[in-house]
């Protein structure tokens, strides 16, 4: 487990990288679903977490998840389906979504799935 920490004014995160990835995904999804714009301080906080994920070798320079040698899972933001990328690369087998802007890569499926 790799631990990171990030801060923006009064917002502070300290924890493992997997939870940080889920936090960033959840925050972005919440604001995307409501068609709202994330407040600047929160947006800066998410950016600072992503920079720490880059420094930890989890994200590349464009904030994409790096290959770790482990299975990668894809979370479709349109239908909330999660699958192993090797089973259906680039397309959600549940709803047929091919829009990569509506998919998030993660290292492991979440406990609920």
Biopython code that builds the backbone (N, CA, C, O; Angstrom):
import numpy as np
from Bio.PDB.StructureBuilder import StructureBuilder

atoms = [
    (1, "UNK", "N", (0.853, -1.178, 0.000)),
    (1, "UNK", "CA", (0.000, 0.000, 0.000)),
    (1, "UNK", "C", (0.900, 1.242, 0.000)),
    (1, "UNK", "O", (1.840, 1.345, 0.788)),
    (2, "UNK", "N", (0.593, 2.170, -0.892)),
    (2, "UNK", "CA", (1.333, 3.429, -0.985)),
    (2, "UNK", "C", (0.479, 4.520, -0.359)),
    (2, "UNK", "O", (-0.692, 4.673, -0.707)),
    (3, "UNK", "N", (1.056, 5.271, 0.555)),
    (3, "UNK", "CA", (0.339, 6.370, 1.211)),
    (3, "UNK", "C", (0.741, 7.700, 0.586)),
    (3, "UNK", "O", (1.904, 7.913, 0.246)),
    (4, "UNK", "N", (-0.229, 8.585, 0.441)),
    (4, "UNK", "CA", (0.024, 9.927, -0.073)),
    (4, "UNK", "C", (-0.693, 10.933, 0.818)),
    (4, "UNK", "O", (-1.552, 10.571, 1.622)),
    (5, "UNK", "N", (-0.328, 12.195, 0.663)),
    (5, "UNK", "CA", (-1.075, 13.267, 1.330)),
    (5, "UNK", "C", (-1.123, 14.465, 0.390)),
    (5, "UNK", "O", (-0.193, 14.715, -0.377)),
    (6, "UNK", "N", (-2.224, 15.195, 0.470)),
    (6, "UNK", "CA", (-2.426, 16.381, -0.368)),
    (6, "UNK", "C", (-3.257, 17.380, 0.420)),
    (6, "UNK", "O", (-4.079, 17.008, 1.257)),
    (7, "UNK", "N", (-3.027, 18.653, 0.137)),
    (7, "UNK", "CA", (-3.742, 19.693, 0.865)),
    (7, "UNK", "C", (-4.034, 20.868, -0.055)),
    (7, "UNK", "O", (-3.257, 21.186, -0.955)),
    (8, "UNK", "N", (-5.170, 21.500, 0.193)),
    (8, "UNK", "CA", (-5.539, 22.761, -0.458)),
    (8, "UNK", "C", (-6.309, 23.565, 0.568)),
    (8, "UNK", "O", (-7.454, 23.250, 0.892)),
    (9, "UNK", "N", (-5.672, 24.601, 1.075)),
    (9, "UNK", "CA", (-6.253, 25.441, 2.123)),
    (9, "UNK", "C", (-6.708, 24.569, 3.289)),
    (9, "UNK", "O", (-5.873, 23.921, 3.920)),
    (10, "UNK", "N", (-8.001, 24.532, 3.594)),
    (10, "UNK", "CA", (-8.475, 23.767, 4.749)),
    (10, "UNK", "C", (-8.809, 22.309, 4.410)),
    (10, "UNK", "O", (-9.192, 21.551, 5.302)),
    (11, "UNK", "N", (-8.675, 21.906, 3.161)),
    (11, "UNK", "CA", (-8.960, 20.530, 2.755)),
    (11, "UNK", "C", (-7.669, 19.720, 2.819)),
    (11, "UNK", "O", (-6.625, 20.172, 2.351)),
    (12, "UNK", "N", (-7.742, 18.521, 3.400)),
    (12, "UNK", "CA", (-6.557, 17.695, 3.577)),
    (12, "UNK", "C", (-6.904, 16.239, 3.337)),
    (12, "UNK", "O", (-7.927, 15.752, 3.818)),
    (13, "UNK", "N", (-6.052, 15.541, 2.592)),
    (13, "UNK", "CA", (-6.203, 14.104, 2.382)),
    (13, "UNK", "C", (-4.902, 13.428, 2.766)),
    (13, "UNK", "O", (-3.822, 13.875, 2.383)),
    (14, "UNK", "N", (-5.012, 12.342, 3.528)),
    (14, "UNK", "CA", (-3.867, 11.487, 3.813)),
    (14, "UNK", "C", (-4.389, 10.057, 3.834)),
    (14, "UNK", "O", (-5.271, 9.728, 4.626)),
    (15, "UNK", "N", (-3.853, 9.216, 2.975)),
    (15, "UNK", "CA", (-4.318, 7.839, 2.914)),
    (15, "UNK", "C", (-3.697, 7.098, 1.748)),
    (15, "UNK", "O", (-2.737, 7.565, 1.136)),
    (16, "UNK", "N", (-4.262, 5.926, 1.448)),
    (16, "UNK", "CA", (-3.679, 5.098, 0.393)),
    (16, "UNK", "C", (-4.145, 5.564, -0.984)),
    (16, "UNK", "O", (-5.146, 6.269, -1.118)),
    (17, "UNK", "N", (-3.400, 5.153, -1.991)),
    (17, "UNK", "CA", (-3.637, 5.622, -3.359)),
    (17, "UNK", "C", (-4.940, 5.084, -3.941)),
    (17, "UNK", "O", (-5.601, 5.779, -4.712)),
    (18, "UNK", "N", (-5.317, 3.858, -3.586)),
    (18, "UNK", "CA", (-6.566, 3.293, -4.121)),
    (18, "UNK", "C", (-7.771, 4.113, -3.655)),
    (18, "UNK", "O", (-8.671, 4.410, -4.441)),
    (19, "UNK", "N", (-7.778, 4.473, -2.378)),
    (19, "UNK", "CA", (-8.876, 5.291, -1.861)),
    (19, "UNK", "C", (-8.834, 6.687, -2.500)),
    (19, "UNK", "O", (-9.881, 7.270, -2.783)),
    (20, "UNK", "N", (-7.639, 7.217, -2.724)),
    (20, "UNK", "CA", (-7.513, 8.533, -3.366)),
    (20, "UNK", "C", (-8.103, 8.505, -4.770)),
    (20, "UNK", "O", (-8.787, 9.444, -5.176)),
    (21, "UNK", "N", (-7.841, 7.430, -5.513)),
    (21, "UNK", "CA", (-8.426, 7.298, -6.856)),
    (21, "UNK", "C", (-9.948, 7.284, -6.783)),
    (21, "UNK", "O", (-10.618, 7.934, -7.586)),
    (22, "UNK", "N", (-10.492, 6.544, -5.825)),
    (22, "UNK", "CA", (-11.952, 6.490, -5.662)),
    (22, "UNK", "C", (-12.526, 7.837, -5.253)),
    (22, "UNK", "O", (-13.600, 8.224, -5.713)),
    (23, "UNK", "N", (-11.818, 8.548, -4.394)),
    (23, "UNK", "CA", (-12.271, 9.869, -3.957)),
    (23, "UNK", "C", (-12.343, 10.829, -5.141)),
    (23, "UNK", "O", (-13.344, 11.521, -5.327)),
    (24, "UNK", "N", (-11.291, 10.867, -5.928)),
    (24, "UNK", "CA", (-11.254, 11.749, -7.107)),
    (24, "UNK", "C", (-12.383, 11.374, -8.068)),
    (24, "UNK", "O", (-13.095, 12.248, -8.563)),
    (25, "UNK", "N", (-12.544, 10.076, -8.330)),
    (25, "UNK", "CA", (-13.612, 9.615, -9.229)),
    (25, "UNK", "C", (-14.985, 10.011, -8.695)),
    (25, "UNK", "O", (-15.834, 10.476, -9.455)),
    (26, "UNK", "N", (-15.206, 9.830, -7.406)),
    (26, "UNK", "CA", (-16.510, 10.150, -6.803)),
    (26, "UNK", "C", (-16.816, 11.641, -6.878)),
    (26, "UNK", "O", (-17.939, 12.034, -7.195)),
    (27, "UNK", "N", (-15.821, 12.466, -6.588)),
    (27, "UNK", "CA", (-16.036, 13.914, -6.646)),
    (27, "UNK", "C", (-16.343, 14.366, -8.067)),
    (27, "UNK", "O", (-17.269, 15.145, -8.292)),
    (28, "UNK", "N", (-15.564, 13.875, -9.020)),
    (28, "UNK", "CA", (-15.807, 14.263, -10.422)),
    (28, "UNK", "C", (-17.188, 13.782, -10.885)),
    (28, "UNK", "O", (-17.904, 14.519, -11.562)),
    (29, "UNK", "N", (-17.558, 12.560, -10.526)),
    (29, "UNK", "CA", (-18.851, 12.010, -10.928)),
    (29, "UNK", "C", (-19.993, 12.810, -10.305)),
    (29, "UNK", "O", (-20.995, 13.070, -10.971)),
    (30, "UNK", "N", (-19.858, 13.200, -9.050)),
    (30, "UNK", "CA", (-20.916, 13.959, -8.374)),
    (30, "UNK", "C", (-21.183, 15.282, -9.085)),
    (30, "UNK", "O", (-22.337, 15.668, -9.269)),
    (31, "UNK", "N", (-20.123, 15.973, -9.483)),
    (31, "UNK", "CA", (-20.317, 17.255, -10.159)),
    (31, "UNK", "C", (-20.727, 17.067, -11.614)),
    (31, "UNK", "O", (-21.472, 17.888, -12.149)),
    (32, "UNK", "N", (-20.258, 16.003, -12.267)),
    (32, "UNK", "CA", (-20.684, 15.727, -13.646)),
    (32, "UNK", "C", (-22.159, 15.369, -13.689)),
    (32, "UNK", "O", (-22.886, 15.827, -14.570)),
    (33, "UNK", "N", (-22.610, 14.542, -12.730)),
    (33, "UNK", "CA", (-24.013, 14.119, -12.689)),
    (33, "UNK", "C", (-24.960, 15.290, -12.449)),
    (33, "UNK", "O", (-26.082, 15.298, -12.957)),
    (34, "UNK", "N", (-24.514, 16.270, -11.682)),
    (34, "UNK", "CA", (-25.382, 17.411, -11.374)),
    (34, "UNK", "C", (-25.200, 18.546, -12.380)),
    (34, "UNK", "O", (-25.820, 19.602, -12.247)),
    (35, "UNK", "N", (-24.345, 18.328, -13.392)),
    (35, "UNK", "CA", (-24.028, 19.356, -14.396)),
    (35, "UNK", "C", (-23.529, 20.635, -13.753)),
    (35, "UNK", "O", (-23.662, 21.723, -14.313)),
    (36, "UNK", "N", (-22.956, 20.489, -12.573)),
    (36, "UNK", "CA", (-22.431, 21.651, -11.869)),
    (36, "UNK", "C", (-20.937, 21.766, -12.036)),
    (36, "UNK", "O", (-20.264, 20.805, -12.410)),
    (37, "UNK", "N", (-20.427, 22.938, -11.758)),
    (37, "UNK", "CA", (-19.000, 23.161, -11.826)),
    (37, "UNK", "C", (-18.430, 23.046, -10.422)),
    (37, "UNK", "O", (-18.970, 23.616, -9.473)),
    (38, "UNK", "N", (-17.354, 22.317, -10.297)),
    (38, "UNK", "CA", (-16.717, 22.132, -9.011)),
    (38, "UNK", "C", (-16.139, 23.465, -8.532)),
    (38, "UNK", "O", (-15.484, 24.157, -9.311)),
    (39, "UNK", "N", (-16.363, 23.838, -7.275)),
    (39, "UNK", "CA", (-15.770, 25.075, -6.760)),
    (39, "UNK", "C", (-14.245, 25.042, -6.907)),
    (39, "UNK", "O", (-13.634, 23.976, -6.828)),
    (40, "UNK", "N", (-13.640, 26.202, -7.121)),
    (40, "UNK", "CA", (-12.208, 26.284, -7.394)),
    (40, "UNK", "C", (-11.370, 25.618, -6.309)),
    (40, "UNK", "O", (-10.431, 24.887, -6.626)),
    (41, "UNK", "N", (-11.684, 25.851, -5.046)),
    (41, "UNK", "CA", (-10.879, 25.261, -3.977)),
    (41, "UNK", "C", (-10.953, 23.730, -4.036)),
    (41, "UNK", "O", (-9.940, 23.059, -3.838)),
    (42, "UNK", "N", (-12.121, 23.181, -4.301)),
    (42, "UNK", "CA", (-12.271, 21.733, -4.402)),
    (42, "UNK", "C", (-11.572, 21.199, -5.649)),
    (42, "UNK", "O", (-10.932, 20.148, -5.608)),
    (43, "UNK", "N", (-11.696, 21.921, -6.749)),
    (43, "UNK", "CA", (-11.020, 21.538, -7.984)),
    (43, "UNK", "C", (-9.504, 21.523, -7.784)),
    (43, "UNK", "O", (-8.828, 20.603, -8.243)),
    (44, "UNK", "N", (-8.974, 22.529, -7.105)),
    (44, "UNK", "CA", (-7.537, 22.582, -6.811)),
    (44, "UNK", "C", (-7.124, 21.436, -5.898)),
    (44, "UNK", "O", (-6.043, 20.871, -6.065)),
    (45, "UNK", "N", (-7.971, 21.089, -4.939)),
    (45, "UNK", "CA", (-7.704, 19.978, -4.034)),
    (45, "UNK", "C", (-7.622, 18.655, -4.805)),
    (45, "UNK", "O", (-6.708, 17.860, -4.589)),
    (46, "UNK", "N", (-8.587, 18.429, -5.707)),
    (46, "UNK", "CA", (-8.582, 17.217, -6.536)),
    (46, "UNK", "C", (-7.318, 17.194, -7.389)),
    (46, "UNK", "O", (-6.684, 16.148, -7.524)),
    (47, "UNK", "N", (-6.951, 18.322, -7.960)),
    (47, "UNK", "CA", (-5.731, 18.409, -8.765)),
    (47, "UNK", "C", (-4.513, 18.045, -7.917)),
    (47, "UNK", "O", (-3.644, 17.306, -8.380)),
    (48, "UNK", "N", (-4.437, 18.549, -6.686)),
    (48, "UNK", "CA", (-3.301, 18.251, -5.815)),
    (48, "UNK", "C", (-3.230, 16.762, -5.481)),
    (48, "UNK", "O", (-2.136, 16.204, -5.388)),
    (49, "UNK", "N", (-4.368, 16.120, -5.302)),
    (49, "UNK", "CA", (-4.391, 14.668, -5.076)),
    (49, "UNK", "C", (-3.869, 13.950, -6.318)),
    (49, "UNK", "O", (-3.076, 13.015, -6.210)),
    (50, "UNK", "N", (-4.315, 14.389, -7.502)),
    (50, "UNK", "CA", (-3.864, 13.763, -8.743)),
    (50, "UNK", "C", (-2.352, 13.927, -8.937)),
    (50, "UNK", "O", (-1.689, 13.012, -9.427)),
    (51, "UNK", "N", (-1.812, 15.076, -8.559)),
    (51, "UNK", "CA", (-0.362, 15.290, -8.654)),
    (51, "UNK", "C", (0.366, 14.316, -7.729)),
    (51, "UNK", "O", (1.393, 13.751, -8.105)),
    (52, "UNK", "N", (-0.161, 14.119, -6.530)),
    (52, "UNK", "CA", (0.457, 13.163, -5.599)),
    (52, "UNK", "C", (0.347, 11.737, -6.136)),
    (52, "UNK", "O", (1.247, 10.925, -5.919)),
    (53, "UNK", "N", (-0.745, 11.425, -6.832)),
    (53, "UNK", "CA", (-0.880, 10.113, -7.458)),
    (53, "UNK", "C", (0.135, 9.955, -8.592)),
    (53, "UNK", "O", (0.643, 8.856, -8.816)),
    (54, "UNK", "N", (0.429, 11.028, -9.299)),
    (54, "UNK", "CA", (1.496, 10.998, -10.307)),
    (54, "UNK", "C", (2.840, 10.731, -9.637)),
    (54, "UNK", "O", (3.607, 9.877, -10.082)),
    (55, "UNK", "N", (3.117, 11.468, -8.566)),
    (55, "UNK", "CA", (4.390, 11.316, -7.854)),
    (55, "UNK", "C", (4.562, 9.904, -7.304)),
    (55, "UNK", "O", (5.687, 9.419, -7.181)),
    (56, "UNK", "N", (3.453, 9.240, -6.972)),
    (56, "UNK", "CA", (3.498, 7.878, -6.434)),
    (56, "UNK", "C", (3.585, 6.832, -7.549)),
    (56, "UNK", "O", (3.695, 5.637, -7.272)),
    (57, "UNK", "N", (3.537, 7.282, -8.818)),
    (57, "UNK", "CA", (3.639, 6.355, -9.941)),
    (57, "UNK", "C", (2.336, 5.662, -10.290)),
    (57, "UNK", "O", (2.346, 4.623, -10.951)),
    (58, "UNK", "N", (1.211, 6.223, -9.855)),
    (58, "UNK", "CA", (-0.093, 5.635, -10.136)),
    (58, "UNK", "C", (-0.703, 6.238, -11.400)),
    (58, "UNK", "O", (-1.329, 5.528, -12.187)),
    (59, "UNK", "N", (-0.523, 7.547, -11.595)),
    (59, "UNK", "CA", (-1.035, 8.245, -12.781)),
    (59, "UNK", "C", (0.128, 8.729, -13.635)),
    (59, "UNK", "O", (1.200, 9.045, -13.118)),
    (60, "UNK", "N", (-0.089, 8.786, -14.955)),
    (60, "UNK", "CA", (0.938, 9.326, -15.845)),
    (60, "UNK", "C", (0.827, 10.849, -15.910)),
    (60, "UNK", "O", (0.030, 11.447, -15.188)),
    (61, "UNK", "N", (1.625, 11.474, -16.772)),
    (61, "UNK", "CA", (1.655, 12.942, -16.859)),
    (61, "UNK", "C", (0.335, 13.548, -17.328)),
    (61, "UNK", "O", (0.091, 14.736, -17.116)),
    (62, "UNK", "N", (-0.517, 12.745, -17.964)),
    (62, "UNK", "CA", (-1.826, 13.223, -18.418)),
    (62, "UNK", "C", (-2.957, 12.771, -17.488)),
    (62, "UNK", "O", (-4.132, 12.833, -17.850)),
    (63, "UNK", "N", (-2.586, 12.316, -16.287)),
    (63, "UNK", "CA", (-3.525, 11.852, -15.255)),
    (63, "UNK", "C", (-4.264, 10.575, -15.652)),
    (63, "UNK", "O", (-5.381, 10.338, -15.191)),
    (64, "UNK", "N", (-3.645, 9.749, -16.506)),
    (64, "UNK", "CA", (-4.202, 8.441, -16.848)),
    (64, "UNK", "C", (-3.578, 7.398, -15.934)),
    (64, "UNK", "O", (-2.416, 7.520, -15.547)),
    (65, "UNK", "N", (-4.339, 6.385, -15.593)),
    (65, "UNK", "CA", (-3.858, 5.319, -14.745)),
    (65, "UNK", "C", (-2.762, 4.544, -15.458)),
    (65, "UNK", "O", (-2.942, 4.117, -16.599)),
    (66, "UNK", "N", (-1.633, 4.362, -14.797)),
    (66, "UNK", "CA", (-0.525, 3.608, -15.377)),
    (66, "UNK", "C", (-0.764, 2.116, -15.221)),
    (66, "UNK", "O", (-1.404, 1.678, -14.265)),
    (67, "UNK", "N", (-0.247, 1.339, -16.164)),
    (67, "UNK", "CA", (-0.326, -0.118, -16.050)),
    (67, "UNK", "C", (0.560, -0.557, -14.894)),
    (67, "UNK", "O", (1.680, -0.070, -14.740)),
    (68, "UNK", "N", (0.061, -1.463, -14.096)),
    (68, "UNK", "CA", (0.802, -1.906, -12.912)),
    (68, "UNK", "C", (1.208, -3.363, -13.006)),
    (68, "UNK", "O", (1.821, -3.892, -12.079)),
    (69, "UNK", "N", (0.881, -4.020, -14.100)),
    (69, "UNK", "CA", (1.130, -5.444, -14.192)),
    (69, "UNK", "C", (-0.030, -6.246, -13.614)),
    (69, "UNK", "O", (-0.101, -7.463, -13.789)),
    (70, "UNK", "N", (-0.929, -5.566, -12.933)),
    (70, "UNK", "CA", (-2.117, -6.207, -12.381)),
    (70, "UNK", "C", (-3.264, -6.004, -13.368)),
    (70, "UNK", "O", (-3.162, -5.212, -14.305)),
    (71, "UNK", "N", (-4.345, -6.726, -13.143)),
    (71, "UNK", "CA", (-5.532, -6.504, -13.947)),
    (71, "UNK", "C", (-6.024, -5.088, -13.742)),
    (71, "UNK", "O", (-5.973, -4.554, -12.634)),
    (72, "UNK", "N", (-6.502, -4.479, -14.823)),
    (72, "UNK", "CA", (-7.129, -3.168, -14.718)),
    (72, "UNK", "C", (-8.626, -3.346, -14.930)),
    (72, "UNK", "O", (-9.070, -4.126, -15.771)),
    (73, "UNK", "N", (-9.370, -2.614, -14.156)),
    (73, "UNK", "CA", (-10.815, -2.655, -14.263)),
    (73, "UNK", "C", (-11.308, -1.335, -14.797)),
    (73, "UNK", "O", (-10.691, -0.292, -14.577)),
    (74, "UNK", "N", (-12.422, -1.382, -15.501)),
    (74, "UNK", "CA", (-13.018, -0.192, -16.084)),
    (74, "UNK", "C", (-14.382, 0.011, -15.440)),
    (74, "UNK", "O", (-15.163, -0.930, -15.301)),
    (75, "UNK", "N", (-14.658, 1.247, -15.051)),
    (75, "UNK", "CA", (-15.944, 1.609, -14.454)),
    (75, "UNK", "C", (-16.661, 2.512, -15.447)),
    (75, "UNK", "O", (-16.197, 3.616, -15.732)),
    (76, "UNK", "N", (-17.790, 2.049, -15.975)),
    (76, "UNK", "CA", (-18.590, 2.844, -16.900)),
    (76, "UNK", "C", (-19.414, 3.834, -16.084)),
    (76, "UNK", "O", (-20.198, 3.436, -15.222)),
    (77, "UNK", "N", (-19.236, 5.118, -16.357)),
    (77, "UNK", "CA", (-19.952, 6.151, -15.616)),
    (77, "UNK", "C", (-21.391, 6.317, -16.109)),
    (77, "UNK", "O", (-22.205, 6.954, -15.441)),
    (78, "UNK", "N", (-21.706, 5.746, -17.273)),
    (78, "UNK", "CA", (-23.085, 5.837, -17.779)),
    (78, "UNK", "C", (-24.013, 4.860, -17.063)),
    (78, "UNK", "O", (-25.132, 5.221, -16.699)),
    (79, "UNK", "N", (-23.550, 3.612, -16.858)),
    (79, "UNK", "CA", (-24.445, 2.601, -16.268)),
    (79, "UNK", "C", (-23.922, 2.030, -14.953)),
    (79, "UNK", "O", (-24.587, 1.196, -14.338)),
    (80, "UNK", "N", (-22.737, 2.468, -14.511)),
    (80, "UNK", "CA", (-22.134, 2.053, -13.241)),
    (80, "UNK", "C", (-21.626, 0.609, -13.267)),
    (80, "UNK", "O", (-21.398, 0.024, -12.208)),
    (81, "UNK", "N", (-21.445, 0.025, -14.454)),
    (81, "UNK", "CA", (-20.934, -1.338, -14.588)),
    (81, "UNK", "C", (-19.406, -1.328, -14.472)),
    (81, "UNK", "O", (-18.752, -0.406, -14.958)),
    (82, "UNK", "N", (-18.838, -2.359, -13.825)),
    (82, "UNK", "CA", (-17.387, -2.510, -13.701)),
    (82, "UNK", "C", (-16.990, -3.848, -14.311)),
    (82, "UNK", "O", (-17.631, -4.866, -14.053)),
    (83, "UNK", "N", (-15.919, -3.848, -15.131)),
    (83, "UNK", "CA", (-15.461, -5.092, -15.746)),
    (83, "UNK", "C", (-13.950, -5.061, -15.896)),
    (83, "UNK", "O", (-13.322, -4.003, -15.860)),
    (84, "UNK", "N", (-13.381, -6.257, -16.065)),
    (84, "UNK", "CA", (-11.951, -6.398, -16.317)),
    (84, "UNK", "C", (-11.687, -5.949, -17.751)),
    (84, "UNK", "O", (-12.341, -6.417, -18.683)),
    (85, "UNK", "N", (-10.736, -5.049, -17.921)),
    (85, "UNK", "CA", (-10.462, -4.476, -19.243)),
    (85, "UNK", "C", (-10.145, -5.545, -20.288)),
    (85, "UNK", "O", (-10.496, -5.391, -21.458)),
    (86, "UNK", "N", (-9.489, -6.618, -19.875)),
    (86, "UNK", "CA", (-9.112, -7.653, -20.838)),
    (86, "UNK", "C", (-10.327, -8.377, -21.425)),
    (86, "UNK", "O", (-10.230, -8.965, -22.502)),
    (87, "UNK", "N", (-11.466, -8.342, -20.733)),
    (87, "UNK", "CA", (-12.678, -9.006, -21.217)),
    (87, "UNK", "C", (-13.368, -8.226, -22.319)),
    (87, "UNK", "O", (-13.973, -8.816, -23.214)),
    (88, "UNK", "N", (-13.282, -6.903, -22.262)),
    (88, "UNK", "CA", (-13.988, -6.084, -23.242)),
    (88, "UNK", "C", (-13.308, -4.718, -23.332)),
    (88, "UNK", "O", (-13.832, -3.739, -22.800)),
    (89, "UNK", "N", (-12.151, -4.632, -23.994)),
    (89, "UNK", "CA", (-11.424, -3.354, -24.032)),
    (89, "UNK", "C", (-12.164, -2.276, -24.830)),
    (89, "UNK", "O", (-12.560, -2.484, -25.977)),
    (90, "UNK", "N", (-12.336, -1.121, -24.183)),
    (90, "UNK", "CA", (-12.892, 0.034, -24.874)),
    (90, "UNK", "C", (-14.391, 0.095, -25.048)),
    (90, "UNK", "O", (-14.902, 1.067, -25.605)),
    (91, "UNK", "N", (-15.119, -0.920, -24.587)),
    (91, "UNK", "CA", (-16.576, -0.890, -24.724)),
    (91, "UNK", "C", (-17.216, -1.552, -23.504)),
    (91, "UNK", "O", (-16.785, -2.614, -23.055)),
    (92, "UNK", "N", (-18.241, -0.906, -22.987)),
    (92, "UNK", "CA", (-18.977, -1.458, -21.850)),
    (92, "UNK", "C", (-19.891, -2.574, -22.353)),
    (92, "UNK", "O", (-20.746, -2.353, -23.211)),
    (93, "UNK", "N", (-19.699, -3.770, -21.808)),
    (93, "UNK", "CA", (-20.511, -4.919, -22.225)),
    (93, "UNK", "C", (-21.944, -4.804, -21.723)),
    (93, "UNK", "O", (-22.829, -5.510, -22.208)),
    (94, "UNK", "N", (-22.178, -3.931, -20.768)),
    (94, "UNK", "CA", (-23.514, -3.790, -20.188)),
    (94, "UNK", "C", (-24.391, -2.834, -20.998)),
    (94, "UNK", "O", (-25.541, -3.149, -21.301)),
    (95, "UNK", "N", (-23.839, -1.652, -21.351)),
    (95, "UNK", "CA", (-24.667, -0.659, -22.054)),
    (95, "UNK", "C", (-24.133, -0.286, -23.444)),
    (95, "UNK", "O", (-24.781, 0.469, -24.168)),
    (96, "UNK", "N", (-22.954, -0.809, -23.823)),
    (96, "UNK", "CA", (-22.396, -0.509, -25.130)),
    (96, "UNK", "C", (-21.660, 0.819, -25.223)),
    (96, "UNK", "O", (-21.267, 1.226, -26.317)),
    (97, "UNK", "N", (-21.464, 1.505, -24.099)),
    (97, "UNK", "CA", (-20.766, 2.790, -24.082)),
    (97, "UNK", "C", (-19.344, 2.634, -24.627)),
    (97, "UNK", "O", (-18.610, 1.743, -24.197)),
    (98, "UNK", "N", (-18.954, 3.496, -25.570)),
    (98, "UNK", "CA", (-17.585, 3.508, -26.089)),
    (98, "UNK", "C", (-16.898, 4.847, -25.827)),
    (98, "UNK", "O", (-15.758, 5.048, -26.245)),
    (99, "UNK", "N", (-17.582, 5.761, -25.140)),
    (99, "UNK", "CA", (-17.049, 7.093, -24.849)),
    (99, "UNK", "C", (-16.047, 7.006, -23.696)),
    (99, "UNK", "O", (-16.443, 6.847, -22.541)),
    (100, "UNK", "N", (-14.756, 7.111, -24.004)),
    (100, "UNK", "CA", (-13.716, 6.984, -22.984)),
    (100, "UNK", "C", (-13.792, 8.096, -21.932)),
    (100, "UNK", "O", (-13.241, 7.955, -20.841)),
    (101, "UNK", "N", (-14.475, 9.200, -22.259)),
    (101, "UNK", "CA", (-14.667, 10.268, -21.276)),
    (101, "UNK", "C", (-15.678, 9.854, -20.210)),
    (101, "UNK", "O", (-15.772, 10.481, -19.154)),
    (102, "UNK", "N", (-16.430, 8.798, -20.495)),
    (102, "UNK", "CA", (-17.435, 8.293, -19.558)),
    (102, "UNK", "C", (-17.002, 6.969, -18.929)),
    (102, "UNK", "O", (-17.839, 6.181, -18.490)),
    (103, "UNK", "N", (-15.664, 6.727, -18.887)),
    (103, "UNK", "CA", (-15.115, 5.517, -18.274)),
    (103, "UNK", "C", (-13.949, 5.909, -17.386)),
    (103, "UNK", "O", (-13.210, 6.848, -17.685)),
    (104, "UNK", "N", (-13.792, 5.175, -16.283)),
    (104, "UNK", "CA", (-12.696, 5.417, -15.354)),
    (104, "UNK", "C", (-11.982, 4.093, -15.122)),
    (104, "UNK", "O", (-12.618, 3.073, -14.854)),
    (105, "UNK", "N", (-10.648, 4.116, -15.228)),
    (105, "UNK", "CA", (-9.859, 2.916, -14.962)),
    (105, "UNK", "C", (-9.519, 2.867, -13.484)),
    (105, "UNK", "O", (-9.254, 3.892, -12.856)),
    (106, "UNK", "N", (-9.530, 1.651, -12.937)),
    (106, "UNK", "CA", (-9.180, 1.470, -11.528)),
    (106, "UNK", "C", (-8.388, 0.176, -11.401)),
    (106, "UNK", "O", (-8.451, -0.692, -12.271)),
    (107, "UNK", "N", (-7.634, 0.057, -10.295)),
    (107, "UNK", "CA", (-6.772, -1.105, -10.105)),
    (107, "UNK", "C", (-7.531, -2.348, -9.692)),
    (107, "UNK", "O", (-7.103, -3.462, -9.994)),
    (108, "UNK", "N", (-8.649, -2.179, -9.007)),
    (108, "UNK", "CA", (-9.431, -3.327, -8.542)),
    (108, "UNK", "C", (-10.891, -2.918, -8.475)),
    (108, "UNK", "O", (-11.203, -1.738, -8.318)),
    (109, "UNK", "N", (-11.786, -3.890, -8.593)),
    (109, "UNK", "CA", (-13.200, -3.537, -8.458)),
    (109, "UNK", "C", (-13.471, -3.092, -7.026)),
    (109, "UNK", "O", (-12.832, -3.566, -6.087)),
    (110, "UNK", "N", (-14.415, -2.184, -6.870)),
    (110, "UNK", "CA", (-14.779, -1.755, -5.525)),
    (110, "UNK", "C", (-15.506, -2.876, -4.825)),
    (110, "UNK", "O", (-16.028, -3.783, -5.473)),
    (111, "UNK", "N", (-15.546, -2.822, -3.486)),
    (111, "UNK", "CA", (-16.127, -3.889, -2.700)),
    (111, "UNK", "C", (-17.588, -4.153, -3.046)),
    (111, "UNK", "O", (-18.045, -5.292, -2.954)),
    (112, "UNK", "N", (-18.337, -3.106, -3.447)),
    (112, "UNK", "CA", (-19.750, -3.265, -3.754)),
    (112, "UNK", "C", (-19.973, -4.095, -5.003)),
    (112, "UNK", "O", (-21.042, -4.685, -5.162)),
    (113, "UNK", "N", (-18.986, -4.156, -5.902)),
    (113, "UNK", "CA", (-19.198, -4.796, -7.193)),
    (113, "UNK", "C", (-18.829, -6.220, -7.198)),
    (113, "UNK", "O", (-18.957, -6.887, -8.225)),
]
sb = StructureBuilder()
sb.init_structure("model")
sb.init_model(0)
sb.init_chain("A")
sb.init_seg("    ")
for serial, (resi, resn, name, xyz) in enumerate(atoms, 1):
    if name == "N":
        sb.init_residue(resn, " ", resi, " ")
    sb.init_atom(name, np.array(xyz, "f"), 0.0, 1.0, " ", f" {name:<3s}", serial, name[0])
structure = sb.get_structure()
